[in-house]
Amino acid sequence: GPYQYSMPDLREAHKPLIEKYGLSDQHFDRVCEIFRETVSELNLPDDQIEEMMSILESTRDAVLNR
């Protein structure tokens, strides 16, 4: 979409999930797996998938509020 999320936005948005439900690396990993499966089903080129996965991974610390 057109909205650009910042790392502080991601921290704030996920903070309640960490506090209430214990959002963890295990959950983040599962989201990454589902994302990879989804974009693979769309037959995107591997290099594009890897680039997207790298971008997603770069948000881990912000999402998990570290």
All heavy atoms as TSV, in Angstrom:
chain	resi	resn	atom	element	x	y	z
A	1	GLY	N	N	0.798	-1.178	0.000
A	1	GLY	CA	C	0.000	0.000	0.000
A	1	GLY	C	C	0.851	1.257	0.000
A	1	GLY	O	O	2.077	1.197	0.033
A	2	PRO	N	N	0.224	2.379	-0.015
A	2	PRO	CA	C	0.935	3.651	-0.098
A	2	PRO	C	C	1.577	4.083	1.220
A	2	PRO	O	O	2.451	4.929	1.226
A	2	PRO	CB	C	-0.158	4.638	-0.504
A	2	PRO	CG	C	-1.406	4.039	0.050
A	2	PRO	CD	C	-1.212	2.547	-0.070
A	3	TYR	N	N	1.124	3.508	2.363
A	3	TYR	CA	C	1.647	3.955	3.648
A	3	TYR	C	C	3.010	3.341	3.910
A	3	TYR	O	O	3.209	2.141	3.731
A	3	TYR	CB	C	0.688	3.590	4.783
A	3	TYR	CG	C	1.123	4.153	6.116
A	3	TYR	CD1	C	0.934	5.501	6.404
A	3	TYR	CD2	C	1.734	3.356	7.057
A	3	TYR	CE1	C	1.342	6.034	7.611
A	3	TYR	CE2	C	2.147	3.872	8.274
A	3	TYR	CZ	C	1.946	5.214	8.544
A	3	TYR	OH	O	2.369	5.737	9.737
A	4	GLN	N	N	3.951	4.168	4.325
A	4	GLN	CA	C	5.295	3.709	4.666
A	4	GLN	C	C	5.411	3.605	6.189
A	4	GLN	O	O	5.311	4.607	6.886
A	4	GLN	CB	C	6.347	4.691	4.131
A	4	GLN	CG	C	6.367	4.806	2.625
A	4	GLN	CD	C	6.840	3.533	1.970
A	4	GLN	OE1	O	7.809	2.913	2.391
A	4	GLN	NE2	N	6.134	3.120	0.933
A	5	TYR	N	N	5.593	2.402	6.699
A	5	TYR	CA	C	5.722	2.197	8.133
A	5	TYR	C	C	7.149	2.465	8.573
A	5	TYR	O	O	8.095	2.065	7.908
A	5	TYR	CB	C	5.349	0.761	8.520
A	5	TYR	CG	C	3.897	0.459	8.333
A	5	TYR	CD1	C	3.448	-0.185	7.192
A	5	TYR	CD2	C	2.968	0.829	9.298
A	5	TYR	CE1	C	2.099	-0.467	7.018
A	5	TYR	CE2	C	1.622	0.551	9.127
A	5	TYR	CZ	C	1.203	-0.097	7.992
A	5	TYR	OH	O	-0.130	-0.363	7.821
A	6	SER	N	N	7.289	3.129	9.701
A	6	SER	CA	C	8.616	3.347	10.278
A	6	SER	C	C	8.839	2.299	11.363
A	6	SER	O	O	7.900	1.651	11.826
A	6	SER	CB	C	8.713	4.755	10.880
A	6	SER	OG	O	7.894	4.841	12.041
A	7	MET	N	N	10.072	2.141	11.791
A	7	MET	CA	C	10.359	1.181	12.840
A	7	MET	C	C	9.620	1.539	14.139
A	7	MET	O	O	9.063	0.646	14.769
A	7	MET	CB	C	11.863	1.046	13.071
A	7	MET	CG	C	12.609	0.429	11.900
A	7	MET	SD	S	11.973	-1.210	11.466
A	7	MET	CE	C	12.899	-1.507	9.985
A	8	PRO	N	N	9.560	2.828	14.522
A	8	PRO	CA	C	8.754	3.143	15.716
A	8	PRO	C	C	7.272	2.784	15.550
A	8	PRO	O	O	6.632	2.340	16.502
A	8	PRO	CB	C	8.947	4.655	15.886
A	8	PRO	CG	C	10.285	4.935	15.278
A	8	PRO	CD	C	10.351	3.997	14.086
A	9	ASP	N	N	6.724	2.944	14.352
A	9	ASP	CA	C	5.338	2.538	14.099
A	9	ASP	C	C	5.161	1.049	14.343
A	9	ASP	O	O	4.181	0.617	14.950
A	9	ASP	CB	C	4.926	2.829	12.649
A	9	ASP	CG	C	4.789	4.301	12.320
A	9	ASP	OD1	O	4.568	5.110	13.238
A	9	ASP	OD2	O	4.923	4.630	11.126
A	10	LEU	N	N	6.112	0.253	13.848
A	10	LEU	CA	C	6.035	-1.192	14.016
A	10	LEU	C	C	6.147	-1.566	15.495
A	10	LEU	O	O	5.439	-2.455	15.969
A	10	LEU	CB	C	7.133	-1.888	13.212
A	10	LEU	CG	C	6.973	-1.834	11.698
A	10	LEU	CD1	C	8.205	-2.426	11.023
A	10	LEU	CD2	C	5.718	-2.559	11.264
A	11	ARG	N	N	7.044	-0.909	16.223
A	11	ARG	CA	C	7.192	-1.168	17.657
A	11	ARG	C	C	5.879	-0.907	18.386
A	11	ARG	O	O	5.420	-1.733	19.181
A	11	ARG	CB	C	8.285	-0.285	18.259
A	11	ARG	CG	C	9.667	-0.687	17.908
A	11	ARG	CD	C	10.683	0.242	18.595
A	11	ARG	NE	N	11.977	0.108	17.996
A	11	ARG	CZ	C	12.824	-0.883	18.242
A	11	ARG	NH1	N	12.497	-1.814	19.088
A	11	ARG	NH2	N	13.990	-0.930	17.637
A	12	GLU	N	N	5.293	0.243	18.119
A	12	GLU	CA	C	4.063	0.638	18.817
A	12	GLU	C	C	2.897	-0.273	18.442
A	12	GLU	O	O	2.108	-0.664	19.299
A	12	GLU	CB	C	3.739	2.099	18.483
A	12	GLU	CG	C	2.827	2.760	19.463
A	12	GLU	CD	C	3.329	2.755	20.904
A	12	GLU	OE1	O	4.541	2.896	21.149
A	12	GLU	OE2	O	2.482	2.598	21.805
A	13	ALA	N	N	2.787	-0.621	17.186
A	13	ALA	CA	C	1.683	-1.459	16.730
A	13	ALA	C	C	1.727	-2.861	17.318
A	13	ALA	O	O	0.684	-3.462	17.592
A	13	ALA	CB	C	1.690	-1.536	15.205
A	14	HIS	N	N	2.926	-3.393	17.523
A	14	HIS	CA	C	3.053	-4.770	18.002
A	14	HIS	C	C	3.237	-4.884	19.511
A	14	HIS	O	O	3.161	-5.987	20.058
A	14	HIS	CB	C	4.205	-5.464	17.269
A	14	HIS	CG	C	3.899	-5.676	15.822
A	14	HIS	ND1	N	4.174	-4.730	14.868
A	14	HIS	CD2	C	3.307	-6.707	15.177
A	14	HIS	CE1	C	3.771	-5.174	13.692
A	14	HIS	NE2	N	3.235	-6.363	13.846
A	15	LYS	N	N	3.463	-3.773	20.175
A	15	LYS	CA	C	3.684	-3.791	21.622
A	15	LYS	C	C	2.563	-4.508	22.388
A	15	LYS	O	O	2.842	-5.347	23.250
A	15	LYS	CB	C	3.876	-2.367	22.138
A	15	LYS	CG	C	4.277	-2.292	23.578
A	15	LYS	CD	C	4.536	-0.849	23.992
A	15	LYS	CE	C	4.958	-0.791	25.445
A	15	LYS	NZ	N	5.239	0.586	25.869
A	16	PRO	N	N	1.281	-4.220	22.097
A	16	PRO	CA	C	0.214	-4.936	22.823
A	16	PRO	C	C	0.241	-6.453	22.593
A	16	PRO	O	O	-0.097	-7.222	23.487
A	16	PRO	CB	C	-1.075	-4.335	22.267
A	16	PRO	CG	C	-0.681	-3.024	21.686
A	16	PRO	CD	C	0.733	-3.197	21.217
A	17	LEU	N	N	0.645	-6.871	21.397
A	17	LEU	CA	C	0.718	-8.307	21.113
A	17	LEU	C	C	1.821	-8.980	21.923
A	17	LEU	O	O	1.688	-10.133	22.325
A	17	LEU	CB	C	0.944	-8.547	19.621
A	17	LEU	CG	C	-0.168	-8.059	18.702
A	17	LEU	CD1	C	0.245	-8.213	17.244
A	17	LEU	CD2	C	-1.461	-8.788	18.984
A	18	ILE	N	N	2.898	-8.267	22.159
A	18	ILE	CA	C	3.984	-8.781	22.977
A	18	ILE	C	C	3.532	-8.870	24.428
A	18	ILE	O	O	3.709	-9.901	25.090
A	18	ILE	CB	C	5.232	-7.887	22.842
A	18	ILE	CG1	C	5.779	-7.972	21.423
A	18	ILE	CG2	C	6.307	-8.285	23.860
A	18	ILE	CD1	C	6.786	-6.889	21.081
A	19	GLU	N	N	2.929	-7.791	24.916
A	19	GLU	CA	C	2.525	-7.726	26.319
A	19	GLU	C	C	1.374	-8.678	26.656
A	19	GLU	O	O	1.394	-9.334	27.683
A	19	GLU	CB	C	2.146	-6.289	26.682
A	19	GLU	CG	C	3.331	-5.348	26.655
A	19	GLU	CD	C	2.960	-3.887	26.799
A	19	GLU	OE1	O	1.745	-3.549	26.792
A	19	GLU	OE2	O	3.894	-3.063	26.920
A	20	LYS	N	N	0.367	-8.755	25.785
A	20	LYS	CA	C	-0.812	-9.574	26.072
A	20	LYS	C	C	-0.649	-11.039	25.695
A	20	LYS	O	O	-1.153	-11.918	26.380
A	20	LYS	CB	C	-2.033	-9.029	25.327
A	20	LYS	CG	C	-2.747	-7.908	25.993
A	20	LYS	CD	C	-3.972	-7.535	25.183
A	20	LYS	CE	C	-5.177	-7.551	26.079
A	20	LYS	NZ	N	-6.386	-7.095	25.375
A	21	TYR	N	N	0.043	-11.286	24.577
A	21	TYR	CA	C	0.052	-12.641	24.023
A	21	TYR	C	C	1.440	-13.257	23.903
A	21	TYR	O	O	1.568	-14.392	23.448
A	21	TYR	CB	C	-0.626	-12.644	22.649
A	21	TYR	CG	C	-2.025	-12.101	22.703
A	21	TYR	CD1	C	-2.333	-10.869	22.144
A	21	TYR	CD2	C	-3.044	-12.807	23.335
A	21	TYR	CE1	C	-3.621	-10.360	22.203
A	21	TYR	CE2	C	-4.333	-12.299	23.394
A	21	TYR	CZ	C	-4.616	-11.078	22.838
A	21	TYR	OH	O	-5.889	-10.571	22.899
A	22	GLY	N	N	2.464	-12.515	24.261
A	22	GLY	CA	C	3.814	-13.069	24.205
A	22	GLY	C	C	4.364	-13.246	22.803
A	22	GLY	O	O	5.088	-14.202	22.533
A	23	LEU	N	N	4.026	-12.331	21.913
A	23	LEU	CA	C	4.568	-12.381	20.554
A	23	LEU	C	C	6.076	-12.595	20.623
A	23	LEU	O	O	6.774	-11.922	21.383
A	23	LEU	CB	C	4.260	-11.071	19.817
A	23	LEU	CG	C	4.669	-10.989	18.361
A	23	LEU	CD1	C	3.817	-11.926	17.513
A	23	LEU	CD2	C	4.540	-9.564	17.861
A	24	SER	N	N	6.579	-13.550	19.847
A	24	SER	CA	C	7.984	-13.943	19.964
A	24	SER	C	C	8.600	-14.241	18.591
A	24	SER	O	O	7.919	-14.184	17.566
A	24	SER	CB	C	8.100	-15.194	20.837
A	24	SER	OG	O	7.529	-16.318	20.162
A	25	ASP	N	N	9.877	-14.602	18.635
A	25	ASP	CA	C	10.577	-14.992	17.405
A	25	ASP	C	C	9.863	-16.148	16.711
A	25	ASP	O	O	9.808	-16.188	15.478
A	25	ASP	CB	C	12.018	-15.407	17.716
A	25	ASP	CG	C	12.928	-14.224	17.934
A	25	ASP	OD1	O	13.092	-13.420	17.004
A	25	ASP	OD2	O	13.486	-14.109	19.032
A	26	GLN	N	N	9.331	-17.069	17.486
A	26	GLN	CA	C	8.624	-18.202	16.900
A	26	GLN	C	C	7.442	-17.728	16.053
A	26	GLN	O	O	7.223	-18.222	14.942
A	26	GLN	CB	C	8.135	-19.132	18.007
A	26	GLN	CG	C	7.416	-20.354	17.499
A	26	GLN	CD	C	6.938	-21.247	18.634
A	26	GLN	OE1	O	7.071	-20.919	19.809
A	26	GLN	NE2	N	6.370	-22.372	18.277
A	27	HIS	N	N	6.709	-16.770	16.540
A	27	HIS	CA	C	5.580	-16.225	15.790
A	27	HIS	C	C	6.063	-15.471	14.545
A	27	HIS	O	O	5.489	-15.606	13.467
A	27	HIS	CB	C	4.749	-15.289	16.672
A	27	HIS	CG	C	4.193	-15.962	17.875
A	27	HIS	ND1	N	4.674	-15.723	19.135
A	27	HIS	CD2	C	3.212	-16.888	18.000
A	27	HIS	CE1	C	3.994	-16.463	20.001
A	27	HIS	NE2	N	3.111	-17.177	19.340
A	28	PHE	N	N	7.110	-14.671	14.719
A	28	PHE	CA	C	7.659	-13.927	13.593
A	28	PHE	C	C	8.126	-14.892	12.509
A	28	PHE	O	O	7.864	-14.686	11.313
A	28	PHE	CB	C	8.810	-13.031	14.060
A	28	PHE	CG	C	9.264	-12.049	13.020
A	28	PHE	CD1	C	8.730	-10.768	12.976
A	28	PHE	CD2	C	10.226	-12.401	12.083
A	28	PHE	CE1	C	9.150	-9.861	12.005
A	28	PHE	CE2	C	10.654	-11.507	11.116
A	28	PHE	CZ	C	10.108	-10.237	11.076
A	29	ASP	N	N	8.805	-15.963	12.917
A	29	ASP	CA	C	9.282	-16.967	11.956
A	29	ASP	C	C	8.125	-17.571	11.178
A	29	ASP	O	O	8.224	-17.790	9.961
A	29	ASP	CB	C	10.056	-18.073	12.665
A	29	ASP	CG	C	11.392	-17.614	13.208
A	29	ASP	OD1	O	11.903	-16.549	12.795
A	29	ASP	OD2	O	11.947	-18.327	14.071
A	30	ARG	N	N	7.024	-17.841	11.867
A	30	ARG	CA	C	5.871	-18.450	11.199
A	30	ARG	C	C	5.261	-17.489	10.177
A	30	ARG	O	O	4.889	-17.901	9.075
A	30	ARG	CB	C	4.818	-18.885	12.226
A	30	ARG	CG	C	3.652	-19.588	11.600
A	30	ARG	CD	C	4.051	-20.907	10.921
A	30	ARG	NE	N	2.881	-21.487	10.266
A	30	ARG	CZ	C	2.869	-21.907	9.017
A	30	ARG	NH1	N	3.962	-21.873	8.277
A	30	ARG	NH2	N	1.776	-22.400	8.506
A	31	VAL	N	N	5.176	-16.220	10.533
A	31	VAL	CA	C	4.674	-15.221	9.581
A	31	VAL	C	C	5.579	-15.184	8.351
A	31	VAL	O	O	5.094	-15.130	7.214
A	31	VAL	CB	C	4.558	-13.831	10.244
A	31	VAL	CG1	C	4.314	-12.746	9.213
A	31	VAL	CG2	C	3.452	-13.835	11.286
A	32	CYS	N	N	6.883	-15.252	8.569
A	32	CYS	CA	C	7.820	-15.271	7.445
A	32	CYS	C	C	7.596	-16.488	6.556
A	32	CYS	O	O	7.621	-16.383	5.327
A	32	CYS	CB	C	9.266	-15.248	7.952
A	32	CYS	SG	S	9.772	-13.676	8.673
A	33	GLU	N	N	7.370	-17.644	7.171
A	33	GLU	CA	C	7.111	-18.868	6.400
A	33	GLU	C	C	5.853	-18.722	5.552
A	33	GLU	O	O	5.844	-19.084	4.370
A	33	GLU	CB	C	6.941	-20.059	7.343
A	33	GLU	CG	C	8.203	-20.515	8.023
A	33	GLU	CD	C	7.924	-21.558	9.088
A	33	GLU	OE1	O	6.819	-22.158	9.095
A	33	GLU	OE2	O	8.811	-21.774	9.933
A	34	ILE	N	N	4.794	-18.216	6.162
A	34	ILE	CA	C	3.535	-18.036	5.433
A	34	ILE	C	C	3.704	-17.041	4.293
A	34	ILE	O	O	3.211	-17.259	3.182
A	34	ILE	CB	C	2.405	-17.596	6.400
A	34	ILE	CG1	C	2.086	-18.728	7.379
A	34	ILE	CG2	C	1.164	-17.150	5.628
A	34	ILE	CD1	C	1.215	-18.299	8.552
A	35	PHE	N	N	4.434	-15.957	4.561
A	35	PHE	CA	C	4.679	-14.962	3.521
A	35	PHE	C	C	5.436	-15.602	2.353
A	35	PHE	O	O	5.062	-15.428	1.189
A	35	PHE	CB	C	5.458	-13.780	4.091
A	35	PHE	CG	C	5.701	-12.691	3.096
A	35	PHE	CD1	C	4.732	-11.745	2.835
A	35	PHE	CD2	C	6.897	-12.624	2.401
A	35	PHE	CE1	C	4.942	-10.741	1.899
A	35	PHE	CE2	C	7.130	-11.629	1.467
A	35	PHE	CZ	C	6.143	-10.691	1.214
A	36	ARG	N	N	6.506	-16.357	2.667
A	36	ARG	CA	C	7.298	-17.005	1.609
A	36	ARG	C	C	6.423	-17.961	0.798
A	36	ARG	O	O	6.491	-17.992	-0.441
A	36	ARG	CB	C	8.497	-17.741	2.191
A	36	ARG	CG	C	9.355	-18.407	1.115
A	36	ARG	CD	C	10.481	-19.228	1.694
A	36	ARG	NE	N	11.495	-18.416	2.313
A	36	ARG	CZ	C	12.507	-17.835	1.666
A	36	ARG	NH1	N	12.610	-17.957	0.360
A	36	ARG	NH2	N	13.403	-17.136	2.323
A	37	GLU	N	N	5.612	-18.763	1.472
A	37	GLU	CA	C	4.728	-19.699	0.776
A	37	GLU	C	C	3.784	-18.942	-0.164
A	37	GLU	O	O	3.564	-19.366	-1.299
A	37	GLU	CB	C	3.910	-20.504	1.786
A	37	GLU	CG	C	4.724	-21.507	2.563
A	37	GLU	CD	C	3.963	-22.090	3.752
A	37	GLU	OE1	O	2.752	-21.793	3.929
A	37	GLU	OE2	O	4.599	-22.835	4.526
A	38	THR	N	N	3.247	-17.846	0.315
A	38	THR	CA	C	2.292	-17.063	-0.476
A	38	THR	C	C	2.933	-16.478	-1.723
A	38	THR	O	O	2.396	-16.628	-2.831
A	38	THR	CB	C	1.674	-15.945	0.385
A	38	THR	OG1	O	1.018	-16.531	1.506
A	38	THR	CG2	C	0.684	-15.112	-0.425
A	39	VAL	N	N	4.082	-15.821	-1.564
A	39	VAL	CA	C	4.708	-15.209	-2.745
A	39	VAL	C	C	5.274	-16.268	-3.679
A	39	VAL	O	O	5.335	-16.052	-4.896
A	39	VAL	CB	C	5.759	-14.130	-2.371
A	39	VAL	CG1	C	5.099	-12.956	-1.668
A	39	VAL	CG2	C	6.891	-14.699	-1.535
A	40	SER	N	N	5.647	-17.425	-3.146
A	40	SER	CA	C	6.106	-18.522	-4.016
A	40	SER	C	C	4.964	-19.036	-4.877
A	40	SER	O	O	5.153	-19.347	-6.058
A	40	SER	CB	C	6.685	-19.660	-3.179
A	40	SER	OG	O	7.870	-19.247	-2.546
A	41	GLU	N	N	3.773	-19.134	-4.290
A	41	GLU	CA	C	2.597	-19.574	-5.050
A	41	GLU	C	C	2.256	-18.602	-6.177
A	41	GLU	O	O	1.620	-18.995	-7.163
A	41	GLU	CB	C	1.395	-19.730	-4.120
A	41	GLU	CG	C	1.492	-20.933	-3.212
A	41	GLU	CD	C	0.337	-21.013	-2.214
A	41	GLU	OE1	O	-0.634	-20.231	-2.340
A	41	GLU	OE2	O	0.433	-21.851	-1.313
A	42	LEU	N	N	2.669	-17.365	-6.031
A	42	LEU	CA	C	2.429	-16.366	-7.071
A	42	LEU	C	C	3.469	-16.427	-8.190
A	42	LEU	O	O	3.427	-15.635	-9.126
A	42	LEU	CB	C	2.406	-14.963	-6.459
A	42	LEU	CG	C	1.283	-14.703	-5.454
A	42	LEU	CD1	C	1.480	-13.355	-4.772
A	42	LEU	CD2	C	-0.070	-14.776	-6.138
A	43	ASN	N	N	4.407	-17.372	-8.037
A	43	ASN	CA	C	5.453	-17.601	-9.040
A	43	ASN	C	C	6.342	-16.391	-9.267
A	43	ASN	O	O	6.766	-16.118	-10.402
A	43	ASN	CB	C	4.852	-18.078	-10.367
A	43	ASN	CG	C	4.198	-19.429	-10.230
A	43	ASN	OD1	O	4.757	-20.337	-9.611
A	43	ASN	ND2	N	3.016	-19.572	-10.773
A	44	LEU	N	N	6.624	-15.668	-8.201
A	44	LEU	CA	C	7.564	-14.556	-8.313
A	44	LEU	C	C	8.974	-15.107	-8.450
A	44	LEU	O	O	9.281	-16.190	-7.957
A	44	LEU	CB	C	7.475	-13.661	-7.070
A	44	LEU	CG	C	6.141	-12.943	-6.869
A	44	LEU	CD1	C	6.148	-12.170	-5.570
A	44	LEU	CD2	C	5.858	-12.013	-8.032
A	45	PRO	N	N	9.846	-14.388	-9.110
A	45	PRO	CA	C	11.227	-14.843	-9.261
A	45	PRO	C	C	11.905	-14.969	-7.889
A	45	PRO	O	O	11.645	-14.181	-6.974
A	45	PRO	CB	C	11.891	-13.742	-10.086
A	45	PRO	CG	C	10.768	-13.014	-10.750
A	45	PRO	CD	C	9.596	-13.134	-9.826
A	46	ASP	N	N	12.773	-15.972	-7.769
A	46	ASP	CA	C	13.454	-16.234	-6.499
A	46	ASP	C	C	14.211	-15.023	-5.974
A	46	ASP	O	O	14.204	-14.768	-4.764
A	46	ASP	CB	C	14.417	-17.419	-6.632
A	46	ASP	CG	C	13.687	-18.745	-6.761
A	46	ASP	OD1	O	12.493	-18.822	-6.373
A	46	ASP	OD2	O	14.313	-19.711	-7.236
A	47	ASP	N	N	14.849	-14.262	-6.859
A	47	ASP	CA	C	15.611	-13.107	-6.380
A	47	ASP	C	C	14.693	-12.054	-5.767
A	47	ASP	O	O	15.048	-11.413	-4.769
A	47	ASP	CB	C	16.481	-12.508	-7.487
A	47	ASP	CG	C	15.693	-12.002	-8.690
A	47	ASP	OD1	O	14.651	-12.602	-9.035
A	47	ASP	OD2	O	16.134	-11.009	-9.290
A	48	GLN	N	N	13.493	-11.900	-6.313
A	48	GLN	CA	C	12.537	-10.958	-5.735
A	48	GLN	C	C	12.017	-11.460	-4.388
A	48	GLN	O	O	11.848	-10.677	-3.450
A	48	GLN	CB	C	11.373	-10.707	-6.690
A	48	GLN	CG	C	11.754	-9.878	-7.881
A	48	GLN	CD	C	10.564	-9.604	-8.791
A	48	GLN	OE1	O	9.416	-9.946	-8.491
A	48	GLN	NE2	N	10.837	-8.986	-9.929
A	49	ILE	N	N	11.771	-12.752	-4.309
A	49	ILE	CA	C	11.325	-13.333	-3.041
A	49	ILE	C	C	12.389	-13.130	-1.974
A	49	ILE	O	O	12.081	-12.711	-0.846
A	49	ILE	CB	C	10.982	-14.832	-3.200
A	49	ILE	CG1	C	9.745	-14.995	-4.090
A	49	ILE	CG2	C	10.766	-15.486	-1.835
A	49	ILE	CD1	C	9.418	-16.422	-4.466
A	50	GLU	N	N	13.634	-13.392	-2.311
A	50	GLU	CA	C	14.718	-13.222	-1.336
A	50	GLU	C	C	14.863	-11.772	-0.902
A	50	GLU	O	O	15.121	-11.491	0.271
A	50	GLU	CB	C	16.034	-13.761	-1.895
A	50	GLU	CG	C	16.056	-15.268	-2.035
A	50	GLU	CD	C	15.613	-16.000	-0.776
A	50	GLU	OE1	O	16.067	-15.651	0.338
A	50	GLU	OE2	O	14.781	-16.927	-0.893
A	51	GLU	N	N	14.666	-10.851	-1.818
A	51	GLU	CA	C	14.729	-9.431	-1.469
A	51	GLU	C	C	13.605	-9.073	-0.494
A	51	GLU	O	O	13.822	-8.374	0.502
A	51	GLU	CB	C	14.644	-8.565	-2.727
A	51	GLU	CG	C	14.764	-7.093	-2.433
A	51	GLU	CD	C	14.726	-6.222	-3.691
A	51	GLU	OE1	O	14.717	-6.762	-4.812
A	51	GLU	OE2	O	14.702	-4.994	-3.521
A	52	MET	N	N	12.400	-9.561	-0.772
A	52	MET	CA	C	11.276	-9.300	0.129
A	52	MET	C	C	11.503	-9.936	1.495
A	52	MET	O	O	11.202	-9.323	2.534
A	52	MET	CB	C	9.975	-9.806	-0.482
A	52	MET	CG	C	9.483	-8.962	-1.630
A	52	MET	SD	S	7.873	-9.504	-2.243
A	52	MET	CE	C	8.375	-10.846	-3.307
A	53	MET	N	N	12.055	-11.140	1.515
A	53	MET	CA	C	12.320	-11.811	2.786
A	53	MET	C	C	13.358	-11.045	3.594
A	53	MET	O	O	13.260	-10.946	4.819
A	53	MET	CB	C	12.777	-13.261	2.544
A	53	MET	CG	C	11.720	-14.157	1.927
A	53	MET	SD	S	10.142	-14.204	2.815
A	53	MET	CE	C	10.668	-14.879	4.375
A	54	SER	N	N	14.318	-10.500	2.920
A	54	SER	CA	C	15.348	-9.704	3.582
A	54	SER	C	C	14.742	-8.444	4.208
A	54	SER	O	O	15.075	-8.072	5.343
A	54	SER	CB	C	16.433	-9.343	2.578
A	54	SER	OG	O	17.451	-8.622	3.193
A	55	ILE	N	N	13.842	-7.808	3.476
A	55	ILE	CA	C	13.165	-6.624	3.999
A	55	ILE	C	C	12.311	-7.001	5.207
A	55	ILE	O	O	12.343	-6.321	6.243
A	55	ILE	CB	C	12.314	-5.948	2.904
A	55	ILE	CG1	C	13.229	-5.349	1.833
A	55	ILE	CG2	C	11.388	-4.891	3.502
A	55	ILE	CD1	C	12.518	-4.946	0.560
A	56	LEU	N	N	11.578	-8.082	5.089
A	56	LEU	CA	C	10.755	-8.546	6.206
A	56	LEU	C	C	11.621	-8.843	7.429
A	56	LEU	O	O	11.316	-8.412	8.542
A	56	LEU	CB	C	9.959	-9.781	5.782
A	56	LEU	CG	C	8.987	-10.371	6.785
A	56	LEU	CD1	C	7.961	-9.351	7.227
A	56	LEU	CD2	C	8.299	-11.591	6.184
A	57	GLU	N	N	12.707	-9.537	7.230
A	57	GLU	CA	C	13.616	-9.874	8.333
A	57	GLU	C	C	14.183	-8.619	8.989
A	57	GLU	O	O	14.402	-8.597	10.208
A	57	GLU	CB	C	14.745	-10.781	7.833
A	57	GLU	CG	C	15.675	-11.245	8.919
A	57	GLU	CD	C	15.016	-12.073	10.011
A	57	GLU	OE1	O	14.169	-12.927	9.693
A	57	GLU	OE2	O	15.354	-11.854	11.200
A	58	SER	N	N	14.376	-7.584	8.224
A	58	SER	CA	C	14.944	-6.347	8.777
A	58	SER	C	C	14.008	-5.675	9.776
A	58	SER	O	O	14.430	-4.770	10.504
A	58	SER	CB	C	15.311	-5.373	7.651
A	58	SER	OG	O	14.156	-4.759	7.116
A	59	THR	N	N	12.752	-6.105	9.830
A	59	THR	CA	C	11.794	-5.511	10.764
A	59	THR	C	C	11.667	-6.305	12.063
A	59	THR	O	O	10.961	-5.873	12.970
A	59	THR	CB	C	10.405	-5.394	10.128
A	59	THR	OG1	O	9.836	-6.700	9.937
A	59	THR	CG2	C	10.442	-4.618	8.816
A	60	ARG	N	N	12.344	-7.449	12.166
A	60	ARG	CA	C	12.175	-8.341	13.325
A	60	ARG	C	C	12.349	-7.614	14.659
A	60	ARG	O	O	11.490	-7.725	15.543
A	60	ARG	CB	C	13.149	-9.514	13.243
A	60	ARG	CG	C	13.020	-10.488	14.416
A	60	ARG	CD	C	14.053	-11.597	14.363
A	60	ARG	NE	N	13.863	-12.446	13.217
A	60	ARG	CZ	C	13.189	-13.601	13.240
A	60	ARG	NH1	N	12.655	-14.036	14.368
A	60	ARG	NH2	N	13.078	-14.312	12.142
A	61	ASP	N	N	13.441	-6.904	14.833
A	61	ASP	CA	C	13.690	-6.259	16.123
A	61	ASP	C	C	12.651	-5.193	16.452
A	61	ASP	O	O	12.253	-5.049	17.613
A	61	ASP	CB	C	15.095	-5.646	16.177
A	61	ASP	CG	C	16.168	-6.709	16.331
A	61	ASP	OD1	O	15.855	-7.865	16.677
A	61	ASP	OD2	O	17.346	-6.368	16.119
A	62	ALA	N	N	12.184	-4.477	15.461
A	62	ALA	CA	C	11.151	-3.468	15.704
A	62	ALA	C	C	9.826	-4.141	16.075
A	62	ALA	O	O	9.171	-3.739	17.040
A	62	ALA	CB	C	10.977	-2.570	14.492
A	63	VAL	N	N	9.449	-5.162	15.340
A	63	VAL	CA	C	8.192	-5.869	15.611
A	63	VAL	C	C	8.211	-6.484	17.007
A	63	VAL	O	O	7.230	-6.441	17.741
A	63	VAL	CB	C	7.913	-6.940	14.535
A	63	VAL	CG1	C	6.776	-7.864	14.941
A	63	VAL	CG2	C	7.601	-6.276	13.189
A	64	LEU	N	N	9.364	-7.046	17.387
A	64	LEU	CA	C	9.467	-7.716	18.689
A	64	LEU	C	C	9.921	-6.767	19.783
A	64	LEU	O	O	10.189	-7.183	20.904
A	64	LEU	CB	C	10.384	-8.933	18.579
A	64	LEU	CG	C	9.875	-10.023	17.629
A	64	LEU	CD1	C	10.888	-11.149	17.518
A	64	LEU	CD2	C	8.512	-10.540	18.073
A	65	ASN	N	N	9.991	-5.481	19.444
A	65	ASN	CA	C	10.272	-4.420	20.416
A	65	ASN	C	C	11.587	-4.621	21.149
A	65	ASN	O	O	11.668	-4.517	22.374
A	65	ASN	CB	C	9.109	-4.284	21.397
A	65	ASN	CG	C	8.650	-2.854	21.534
A	65	ASN	OD1	O	9.410	-1.931	21.283
A	65	ASN	ND2	N	7.411	-2.682	21.912
A	66	ARG	N	N	12.645	-4.898	20.378
A	66	ARG	CA	C	13.972	-5.074	20.986
A	66	ARG	C	C	14.851	-3.900	20.680
A	66	ARG	O	O	14.724	-3.183	19.797
A	66	ARG	CB	C	14.644	-6.335	20.448
A	66	ARG	CG	C	13.884	-7.568	20.822
A	66	ARG	CD	C	14.671	-8.769	20.500
A	66	ARG	NE	N	14.256	-9.255	19.184
A	66	ARG	CZ	C	14.444	-10.501	18.784
A	66	ARG	NH1	N	15.057	-11.359	19.520
A	66	ARG	NH2	N	14.030	-10.892	17.632
